[in-house]
C-alpha cells in the first residue's frame, strides 16, 4: 500500500466550561516528516471542533462533506448539524465505507458545547466504532497519553487544570512517539463558540536522567 500524509494523536478533555482539544501540527509521509505546521483540529459550524488521526486527504474529504451539509442547512433555513449529529454522521460514514471495502483511514475526536448542554466529546475509529468520553486520545496517545489523562482528570476540572493536563500529555507523546512533534495547537469549544489557538512549541527538557544514556557519557 502506498504511503500517504498522516497525522498522529489528538487529545481532548472536558472541563467545567467546555472542551479543550490539542494536537501536534506534524504530518508524516511514512517515516519522513513532511510538515510541522498543519493544524489538525478545525472548527465545524459554531460550537464544534474536529480533530483527526490518519490520512490527511480522507480528512479533507470529510470536512468538505460536513461543510456542504452546513451550507445546505443554511439554504433550507434549518438548524445545522449539532455536535452529536456530526459525531454520528462520521461514525456512520466510516462504518459504511468499511463495508464497501473502501475504508476511510481516519480516527476522529468530535468535541463541542452546544448552548444549554454539557460539554461533549465523541470518538470515532476507522471501523466506525463510536462512543463518548470525558477525555480521550487517539492513535499512539491511547498508550502514552491516556494514562496521564486518567491520573489527572476529575469531574469539574478547571480550564487551567485541563490545559496543564493536555501539555503533560503532549510532552509524554513528544518524548516517546517518534511520529509526534513539539509544535502544537490547543483549541476550545464553549457555549460561546470555538477558538483555535496559535501554533506553540513544547518546552522539552532532555536533561532529565530518564532520557540520558550513560553509555554515551
HELIX and SHEET records of a PDB file:
HELIX    1   1 UNK A   56  UNK A   76  1                                  21    
HELIX    2   2 UNK A   83  UNK A   99  1                                  17    
HELIX    3   3 UNK A  141  UNK A  144  1                                   4    
HELIX    4   4 UNK A  146  UNK A  152  1                                   7    
HELIX    5   5 UNK A  159  UNK A  176  1                                  18    
HELIX    6   6 UNK A  209  UNK A  211  5                                   3    
SHEET    1   A 5 UNK A  32  UNK A  35  0                                        
SHEET    2   A 5 UNK A  27  UNK A  29 -1                                        
SHEET    3   A 5 UNK A   5  UNK A   7 -1                                        
SHEET    4   A 5 UNK A  48  UNK A  55 -1                                        
SHEET    5   A 5 UNK A  41  UNK A  44 -1                                        
SHEET    1   B 7 UNK A  32  UNK A  35  0                                        
SHEET    2   B 7 UNK A  27  UNK A  29 -1                                        
SHEET    3   B 7 UNK A   5  UNK A   7 -1                                        
SHEET    4   B 7 UNK A  48  UNK A  55 -1                                        
SHEET    5   B 7 UNK A 106  UNK A 112 -1                                        
SHEET    6   B 7 UNK A 120  UNK A 124 -1                                        
SHEET    7   B 7 UNK A 130  UNK A 132 -1                                        
SHEET    1   C 5 UNK A 135  UNK A 137  0                                        
SHEET    2   C 5 UNK A  10  UNK A  15 -1                                        
SHEET    3   C 5 UNK A  18  UNK A  24 -1                                        
SHEET    4   C 5 UNK A 183  UNK A 190 -1                                        
SHEET    5   C 5 UNK A 193  UNK A 196 -1                                        
SHEET    1   D 5 UNK A 135  UNK A 137  0                                        
SHEET    2   D 5 UNK A  10  UNK A  15 -1                                        
SHEET    3   D 5 UNK A  18  UNK A  24 -1                                        
SHEET    4   D 5 UNK A 183  UNK A 190 -1                                        
SHEET    5   D 5 UNK A 200  UNK A 201 -1                                        
END                                                                             
